[in-house]
Amino acid sequence: MMLTKGDDYPLHQTSEPVAFAGTDRNFYDRYFFNGYSPDGSIFFAAAMGFYPQLGIIDASFCVIADGVQHNLRASRRSGGERLDLSIGPIALEIDVPLEIVTLRVAPGDGPLAGELRFSGRHFPIEEPRFIRRNGTRLFMDYTRMTQNGHWSGWLSVGGQRVDVAADWAGTRDRSWGVRPVGASEPQPPPEGNFSQFFWLWTPCNFEASSLFFHSNDDGAGNAWNRRAVVVGDGGTERHFDAASFDIEWQAGSRRIAAMTTGLGGERRLSLTPAGPVFAMSGLGYTHPLWGHGLDHGPELAVAHDSLPETDRGWGNPLAMHVQALVTAELTDGGSVHRGMGVLEQLFVGPHEPTGLAGLMDPAH
């Protein structure tokens, strides 16, 4: 058996110690954060992932400043311990569960450092459970909670300190379950691996409320997971079951130039890119060397790199999965609310309603 710190907390989900998370080697448990200055000039993101069956924990911290995306990555073997929330220079502290979390990045041989505290605006929302199979094989089965909030503290890029005040907003999520992680499996399903994935996610911050819309669609445009909800700072949730969207594409790409989400009746959300485009590969998504759960050996591994704005344009494989900072306008009857948010986008394969065809053919 393997007893760890978690076994002294009432966290058990099975009859085994906490270190053992079911039987699927793709089980993961993950934190994600983003934040942005009120004028949109600085954007940052962070993530930390546990992969109990793989024995790996990894983390990333990224900042876009002066048009350059700086990436810090770290990975180590976990030894089964699930409550050590530190990987080299990156550490998390759960100050108040479901309310306040602190992210610390220690100065090192790279340009990034900081201490940032996230304070939630509302109780986290639970998104519909994500379940998708590839033939008989389970491809995804996970739960995610999402929360908007404000940041405080500081960050530093190349020795230039930036104070982060309460008017810096952002989003965090926690997801856990099964999705592809670590090295590729040696025997793919007989039907082959998925060649279609359509993903939109739009967490937005307004003065007195938060809005969350996401959609996972199949190639015909049918949503297999979709949710739209407005959450007041007091915690009141309004759900919209008939949400739909319209996309205007940037010419010659699969990047969105503008998007409108219909929430039903006279309620609609309009999003327009108005700031940096963040490459999610900085956090390991689709990265060939720093993908989630990859083993970098018995010693702590830490790496730094950067992506200038020209390398985050459409066509670079490291920038196919992105978050774009957007201005948001929520029309609710006769009221118009303006705010900021992000528009996360990953489009692989066809999507008939929006005109996408082929594997990665640009939109028309």
C-alpha positions as CSV (number, residue, x, y, z in Angstrom):
1,M,0.0,0.0,0.0
2,M,1.0,3.7,-0.3
3,L,-0.1,6.1,2.4
4,T,0.3,9.8,1.7
5,K,-0.7,13.1,3.3
6,G,-4.1,12.9,1.6
7,D,-5.0,9.8,3.6
8,D,-5.4,12.0,6.7
9,Y,-8.2,14.0,5.0
10,P,-11.7,12.8,4.2
11,L,-11.0,12.6,0.5
12,H,-11.2,8.9,-0.3
13,Q,-13.3,7.8,-3.2
14,T,-12.5,4.1,-3.1
15,S,-11.4,1.5,-0.5
16,E,-7.7,2.2,-1.4
17,P,-5.3,4.9,-0.3
18,V,-5.8,8.3,-2.0
19,A,-2.6,7.7,-4.1
20,F,-4.5,5.2,-6.2
21,A,-7.0,6.9,-8.5
22,G,-9.1,4.2,-10.1
23,T,-7.6,1.9,-12.9
24,D,-7.4,4.2,-16.0
25,R,-3.8,5.3,-16.8
26,N,-5.3,8.5,-18.2
27,F,-6.8,9.7,-15.0
28,Y,-5.8,13.3,-14.2
29,D,-6.5,16.1,-11.7
30,R,-5.8,19.7,-12.9
31,Y,-5.8,23.4,-12.0
32,F,-6.0,26.2,-14.6
33,F,-5.9,30.0,-14.2
34,N,-5.8,33.0,-16.3
35,G,-5.8,36.8,-15.6
36,Y,-5.5,40.1,-17.4
37,S,-4.9,43.7,-16.7
38,P,-7.8,46.1,-17.2
39,D,-6.3,47.6,-20.4
40,G,-5.5,44.1,-21.8
41,S,-1.8,44.9,-22.1
42,I,-0.7,42.0,-19.9
43,F,-2.2,38.5,-19.9
44,F,-1.0,35.6,-17.7
45,A,-2.0,31.9,-17.3
46,A,-1.0,29.0,-15.1
47,A,-1.7,25.3,-14.7
48,M,-0.8,22.4,-12.6
49,G,-1.7,18.8,-13.3
50,F,-1.5,15.5,-11.4
51,Y,-1.4,12.2,-13.2
52,P,-1.6,9.5,-10.4
53,Q,-1.3,6.5,-12.6
54,L,1.6,7.9,-14.5
55,G,3.4,9.1,-11.3
56,I,3.9,12.6,-12.8
57,I,3.1,16.1,-11.7
58,D,3.7,19.2,-13.9
59,A,3.0,22.9,-13.9
60,S,3.4,26.0,-16.1
61,F,3.3,29.7,-15.8
62,C,3.1,32.1,-18.8
63,V,2.9,35.8,-19.2
64,I,2.3,38.0,-22.3
65,A,4.0,41.4,-22.0
66,D,5.1,43.8,-24.7
67,G,3.7,41.3,-27.3
68,V,5.9,38.4,-26.2
69,Q,4.6,35.2,-24.5
70,H,7.1,34.0,-21.9
71,N,6.7,30.3,-20.8
72,L,7.9,28.6,-17.7
73,R,7.4,24.8,-17.4
74,A,8.3,22.3,-14.7
75,S,7.8,18.6,-14.2
76,R,8.8,15.9,-11.6
77,R,7.8,12.5,-10.5
78,S,5.2,12.5,-7.8
79,G,5.9,9.4,-5.7
80,G,2.1,9.1,-5.3
81,E,1.8,12.2,-3.1
82,R,-1.2,14.3,-4.1
83,L,-1.0,17.2,-1.6
84,D,2.4,18.5,-2.4
85,L,1.3,21.4,-4.7
86,S,4.8,22.5,-5.7
87,I,7.0,21.7,-8.7
88,G,10.3,23.5,-8.6
89,P,9.7,27.2,-8.9
90,I,5.9,26.9,-9.2
91,A,3.6,26.4,-6.1
92,L,-0.1,26.6,-5.2
93,E,-1.6,27.2,-1.8
94,I,-5.3,26.6,-1.2
95,D,-6.0,29.4,1.2
96,V,-9.8,29.0,1.4
97,P,-11.2,26.0,-0.6
98,L,-13.5,27.1,-3.5
99,E,-12.8,30.8,-2.7
100,I,-9.1,31.9,-2.5
101,V,-6.0,30.3,-4.0
102,T,-2.4,31.7,-4.1
103,L,0.1,31.1,-6.9
104,R,3.8,31.6,-6.3
105,V,6.5,31.6,-8.9
106,A,10.0,31.8,-7.4
107,P,12.7,33.7,-9.2
108,G,15.1,31.5,-11.1
109,D,17.2,31.4,-14.2
110,G,14.3,32.6,-16.4
111,P,12.5,35.9,-16.7
112,L,9.3,35.1,-14.7
113,A,8.4,35.5,-11.0
114,G,5.4,36.5,-9.0
115,E,3.0,36.0,-6.2
116,L,-0.7,36.2,-7.2
117,R,-3.8,35.6,-5.2
118,F,-7.1,34.7,-6.8
119,S,-10.3,35.6,-5.0
120,G,-13.5,34.1,-6.4
121,R,-16.5,36.3,-7.2
122,H,-19.0,33.5,-6.8
123,F,-19.4,29.8,-5.9
124,P,-17.9,27.7,-8.8
125,I,-20.3,26.4,-11.4
126,E,-20.2,22.7,-12.3
127,E,-20.2,22.1,-16.0
128,P,-22.1,19.1,-17.5
129,R,-20.0,16.0,-17.2
130,F,-17.8,15.5,-20.3
131,I,-18.2,11.9,-21.6
132,R,-17.2,10.8,-25.1
133,R,-16.2,7.4,-26.5
134,N,-14.2,6.4,-29.5
135,G,-15.9,3.2,-30.5
136,T,-15.8,1.0,-27.4
137,R,-12.9,3.0,-25.8
138,L,-13.4,5.7,-23.3
139,F,-11.9,8.9,-24.7
140,M,-13.1,11.5,-22.1
141,D,-14.9,11.3,-18.8
142,Y,-14.3,14.2,-16.6
143,T,-15.9,16.9,-14.4
144,R,-15.0,20.6,-14.4
145,M,-15.8,23.4,-12.1
146,T,-15.3,27.0,-13.2
147,Q,-15.0,30.3,-11.3
148,N,-14.4,33.9,-12.2
149,G,-12.6,36.2,-9.8
150,H,-10.1,39.0,-9.2
151,W,-6.3,39.0,-8.7
152,S,-4.0,40.8,-6.4
153,G,-0.2,40.6,-5.8
154,W,2.6,41.1,-8.3
155,L,4.4,39.6,-11.2
156,S,7.8,40.2,-12.8
157,V,9.0,39.8,-16.4
158,G,12.7,40.2,-17.0
159,G,13.1,42.0,-13.6
160,Q,10.3,44.5,-14.4
161,R,7.8,44.3,-11.5
162,V,4.1,44.8,-12.2
163,D,1.7,45.3,-9.3
164,V,-1.6,43.5,-9.7
165,A,-4.6,45.2,-8.2
166,A,-8.2,44.1,-7.6
167,D,-9.3,45.4,-11.0
168,W,-7.3,42.6,-12.6
169,A,-9.9,39.9,-13.5
170,G,-9.7,36.3,-14.7
171,T,-10.9,32.8,-14.5
172,R,-9.9,29.5,-12.8
173,D,-11.1,26.0,-13.3
174,R,-10.6,22.6,-11.7
175,S,-11.1,19.5,-13.8
176,W,-10.5,15.8,-13.0
177,G,-11.3,12.5,-14.6
178,V,-10.1,10.8,-17.8
179,R,-8.7,12.3,-21.0
180,P,-5.6,11.5,-23.1
181,V,-2.4,12.3,-21.1
182,G,1.2,11.1,-21.1
183,A,2.8,9.2,-24.0
184,S,0.6,8.1,-26.8
185,E,-1.0,4.7,-26.4
186,P,0.7,2.1,-28.6
187,Q,-2.5,0.5,-29.8
188,P,-5.1,3.0,-31.0
189,P,-8.8,2.1,-31.3
190,P,-9.7,0.1,-34.4
191,E,-11.7,3.1,-35.6
192,G,-8.6,5.2,-35.4
193,N,-8.0,8.3,-33.2
194,F,-10.4,11.2,-33.3
195,S,-9.8,13.5,-36.2
196,Q,-12.6,16.0,-35.3
197,F,-12.8,18.3,-32.2
198,F,-14.7,21.6,-32.1
199,W,-14.3,23.5,-28.8
200,L,-15.4,27.0,-27.7
201,W,-15.1,28.4,-24.2
202,T,-16.0,32.0,-23.2
203,P,-15.7,32.9,-19.5
204,C,-16.5,36.7,-19.3
205,N,-16.3,39.2,-16.4
206,F,-18.9,42.0,-16.1
207,E,-19.2,44.6,-13.3
208,A,-21.7,42.6,-11.2
209,S,-21.8,39.1,-12.9
210,S,-19.9,36.4,-14.7
211,L,-21.0,34.6,-17.9
212,F,-19.8,31.2,-19.0
213,F,-20.6,29.6,-22.4
214,H,-18.9,26.6,-23.9
215,S,-19.7,24.1,-26.7
216,N,-18.2,20.8,-27.9
217,D,-19.8,20.0,-31.3
218,D,-19.5,17.0,-33.6
219,G,-18.8,17.5,-37.3
220,A,-22.4,18.0,-38.2
221,G,-22.7,20.8,-35.6
222,N,-24.6,18.8,-33.0
223,A,-23.5,19.8,-29.5
224,W,-22.4,16.9,-27.3
225,N,-21.6,19.2,-24.4
226,R,-22.9,22.8,-24.1
227,R,-23.7,25.2,-21.3
228,A,-24.6,28.8,-20.9
229,V,-25.0,30.4,-17.5
230,V,-24.9,33.9,-16.0
231,V,-23.8,34.0,-12.3
232,G,-24.4,37.0,-10.2
233,D,-21.8,38.0,-7.6
234,G,-24.3,37.0,-5.0
235,G,-24.3,33.5,-6.4
236,T,-27.6,33.5,-8.3
237,E,-27.3,31.3,-11.5
238,R,-29.4,31.8,-14.6
239,H,-29.1,28.9,-17.1
240,F,-30.0,29.1,-20.8
241,D,-30.8,25.7,-22.3
242,A,-31.3,26.9,-25.9
243,A,-28.0,28.8,-26.4
244,S,-26.6,29.0,-30.0
245,F,-23.8,30.9,-31.7
246,D,-22.7,32.5,-34.9
247,I,-19.1,32.9,-35.9
248,E,-17.3,35.3,-38.3
249,W,-13.9,33.9,-39.2
250,Q,-10.6,35.7,-39.8
251,A,-9.8,35.3,-43.5
252,G,-7.5,32.4,-44.3
253,S,-7.6,30.8,-40.8
254,R,-9.5,29.0,-38.2
255,R,-9.4,32.0,-35.9
256,I,-12.6,33.9,-34.8
257,A,-13.0,37.5,-35.8
258,A,-16.3,38.0,-34.0
259,M,-18.8,35.7,-32.3
260,T,-22.4,36.2,-31.1
261,T,-24.1,33.8,-28.7
262,G,-27.9,33.8,-28.5
263,L,-29.1,33.0,-25.0
264,G,-32.8,33.0,-25.9
265,G,-35.3,35.9,-26.3
266,E,-33.6,39.3,-26.4
267,R,-30.5,38.0,-24.6
268,R,-27.2,37.8,-26.5
269,L,-23.5,37.9,-25.9
270,S,-21.2,39.6,-28.5
271,L,-17.4,38.9,-28.4
272,T,-14.7,40.8,-30.3
273,P,-11.0,39.9,-30.0
274,A,-9.2,43.0,-28.6
275,G,-5.9,42.0,-27.1
276,P,-3.2,39.3,-27.0
277,V,-3.7,35.8,-28.4
278,F,-2.3,33.3,-25.9
279,A,-1.0,30.0,-27.2
280,M,-2.2,27.2,-24.9
281,S,0.9,25.2,-25.8
282,G,2.6,27.3,-23.2
283,L,0.6,25.3,-20.6
284,G,1.4,22.0,-22.3
285,Y,-1.7,21.6,-24.5
286,T,-0.6,19.8,-27.7
287,H,3.0,20.6,-27.0
288,P,5.3,17.9,-28.5
289,L,7.9,18.0,-25.6
290,W,5.9,19.4,-22.7
291,G,2.6,17.7,-23.2
292,H,0.6,16.8,-20.1
293,G,2.0,14.0,-18.0
294,L,5.1,13.3,-20.0
295,D,8.0,11.8,-18.0
296,H,11.2,14.0,-18.0
297,G,13.3,11.7,-15.9
298,P,14.0,11.1,-12.2
299,E,15.2,14.7,-11.6
300,L,13.2,17.9,-11.5
301,A,12.9,19.4,-15.0
302,V,12.5,23.1,-15.6
303,A,12.4,24.9,-19.0
304,H,11.9,28.4,-20.3
305,D,11.0,29.6,-23.8
306,S,9.2,32.5,-25.5
307,L,6.8,33.0,-28.4
308,P,6.8,36.5,-30.1
309,E,3.5,37.6,-31.5
310,T,4.5,36.5,-35.1
311,D,4.9,33.0,-33.8
312,R,1.4,33.0,-32.3
313,G,-0.4,33.5,-35.6
314,W,-2.5,31.0,-37.5
315,G,-0.4,28.2,-39.1
316,N,2.1,27.5,-36.3
317,P,1.2,24.1,-34.7
318,L,2.1,25.6,-31.3
319,A,-0.7,28.2,-31.8
320,M,-3.7,26.1,-33.1
321,H,-5.2,26.0,-29.6
322,V,-5.5,29.6,-28.3
323,Q,-7.2,31.9,-25.9
324,A,-7.9,35.4,-27.3
325,L,-8.6,38.3,-25.0
326,V,-12.0,39.8,-26.0
327,T,-14.3,42.6,-25.2
328,A,-17.7,41.3,-24.2
329,E,-21.1,42.9,-24.6
330,L,-24.1,41.2,-22.9
331,T,-27.5,42.5,-24.1
332,D,-30.3,41.5,-21.7
333,G,-33.6,43.1,-22.9
334,G,-33.1,46.8,-22.7
335,S,-29.9,46.6,-20.7
336,V,-26.3,46.4,-22.1
337,H,-23.4,45.2,-19.9
338,R,-19.8,45.6,-21.1
339,G,-16.9,43.6,-19.8
340,M,-13.9,41.5,-20.7
341,G,-13.1,37.8,-21.1
342,V,-11.4,35.2,-23.2
343,L,-12.5,33.2,-26.2
344,E,-10.8,29.8,-26.2
345,Q,-10.8,28.0,-29.5
346,L,-9.6,24.7,-30.8
347,F,-11.0,23.5,-34.1
348,V,-9.8,20.2,-35.7
349,G,-11.7,18.6,-38.6
350,P,-15.0,19.6,-40.1
351,H,-17.9,21.6,-38.6
352,E,-20.7,21.9,-41.1
353,P,-22.6,24.9,-39.7
354,T,-19.6,27.2,-39.7
355,G,-18.2,26.0,-43.0
356,L,-15.1,24.2,-41.7
357,A,-14.0,21.3,-43.9
358,G,-11.0,19.0,-44.0
359,L,-8.6,18.4,-41.1
360,M,-7.2,22.0,-40.7
361,D,-8.4,23.7,-43.9
362,P,-8.9,27.5,-43.3
363,A,-12.4,28.7,-43.0
364,H,-14.1,30.4,-46.0
